[in-house]
Amino acid sequence: MLSFFKKNKNKNARGKSYYNRENLVHNLNDFISFFEPETIAQYTTLETIKFNGLSLSKINENSIKQTLEEPDFTFKEKEGLNGHKVLFYRHIVDNLIFLMQFHFLKGNFLFVSNTTSSSSLLSNTDKTAFVSRITNKYLPDTNIDLEKGLEIKISDSHSNFLNVVDGVNFKVIYVNHSQKNQQLLKNPNLANELMQDDFDAKLNDYF
């Protein structure tokens, strides 16, 4: 579906303040909200859900960079939540702007969010066409009335899923709902670990 992103040279860089504002995760509850969306319309596909041709369980930093090259911006593990890293890609295709952010926690890929906007106004017709591309790919035999709403969740046999969010911004979130990631987020000490100031690790940058 998103293969036209591959090695797209038409990028528009932004500064750190822009990416900090666009970053979707600032605490543990933010992580959990993506793994437990409240989407009402839920479907199951026989296909394996992929992003840019990559199975969600196969995504890592190397596979992302091989497909999309170097990110436009990176929040490293010591710059925000402890152990949290985000790779940002901002691509422009004609009048459409795609902001992709790949989130990792302790080296594990959790999810990628693809926010789509326009140099003008992203119309409801545009958004419906985007969701139709998704449903045609993953639910070709299912009749979905998108006039009732664009927010849908589609899960595959691996429990991975994509979630369409039509709010202030229009975005599609692809979640690697692996058993390992679920256990990681259920760690009772994770909230404290995320906020822990790893003083010794920071000193390694200077000595």
C-alpha positions, -999 to 999 in steps of 0.1 A, spaced: 0 0 0 27 25 10 55 14 -13 58 48 -29 75 59 4 106 40 -5 137 61 -7 116 92 -14 140 121 -18 113 148 -16 115 155 21 110 186 42 131 188 73 119 204 105 137 213 138 136 195 171 108 216 185 85 204 156 92 167 162 89 171 200 54 186 194 45 158 170 58 130 192 29 109 203 44 93 234 53 111 266 45 86 293 35 49 298 -3 57 294 4 69 259 20 36 250 -9 17 265 -35 38 247 -21 27 213 -21 -10 223 -57 -7 237 -76 16 213 -112 23 218 -122 19 182 -157 5 179 -156 -9 143 -133 -39 145 -125 -64 118 -102 -94 112 -81 -99 80 -67 -131 66 -37 -111 53 -6 -102 73 -7 -65 82 24 -47 69 38 -12 67 57 -3 36 59 -40 27 74 -49 61 56 -73 84 52 -56 118 70 -84 136 99 -80 112 104 -42 116 136 -31 132 159 0 128 179 -17 100 149 -27 80 134 7 83 166 24 72 171 0 43 136 9 31 134 46 39 171 55 43 182 77 72 154 93 93 147 131 92 150 132 129 156 108 158 147 111 195 174 89 211 169 69 242 185 94 265 165 124 253 130 115 265 117 85 283 144 61 294 147 33 268 123 50 243 135 59 208 116 74 179 126 76 142 108 103 123 103 105 85 85 134 68 78 128 31 59 150 6 41 133 -23 25 159 -46 3 179 -22 2 153 6 25 153 36 32 120 54 47 121 89 58 87 100 71 80 135 85 46 145 85 40 182 109 16 200 111 7 236 142 -11 250 151 -20 214 117 -35 206 96 -20 178 61 -12 192 43 8 166 44 32 137 21 61 132 15 76 98 -1 110 100 -14 123 66 -21 160 60 -22 183 29 -7 215 18 -43 227 15 -71 210 33 -74 172 37 -110 166 27 -133 139 39 -133 125 3 -95 122 5 -96 104 39 -124 81 27 -102 72 -4 -73 64 20 -94 41 42 -108 25 11 -73 16 0 -68 -1 33 -101 -20 33 -96 -31 -3 -62 -46 7 -72 -63 39 -109 -68 37 -117 -72 0 -149 -93 6 -163 -72 34 -188 -44 27 -180 -15 50 -201 17 50 -174 44 55 -201 71 55 -208 59 91 -173 67 101 -137 62 91 -123 49 123 -117 12 120 -94 -14 136 -82 -44 115 -63 -72 132 -45 -101 116 -38 -137 128 -6 -126 146 -27 -102 168 -10 -72 151 -34 -45 140 -38 -12 123 -61 15 137 -75 44 117 -78 76 138 -98 105 123 -94 133 148 -77 166 148 -52 148 126 -58 119 103 -35 90 110 -31 52 106 -13 35 134 3 0 129 8 -18 162 32 -47 167 10 -65 193 35 -93 200 34 -113 232 69 -98 240 56 -62 237 25 -70 257 46 -84 285 70 -54 282 41 -29 288 27 -50 316 59 -48 336 49 -33 369 82 -15 372 81 0 337 66 34 347 95 40 371 121 27 346 108 51 319 113 80 342 146 69 357 175 93 351 203 70 339 231 93 352 259 68 345 248 62 310 247 99 303 283 103 315 294 78 289 288 106 263 315 127 279 342 102 289 
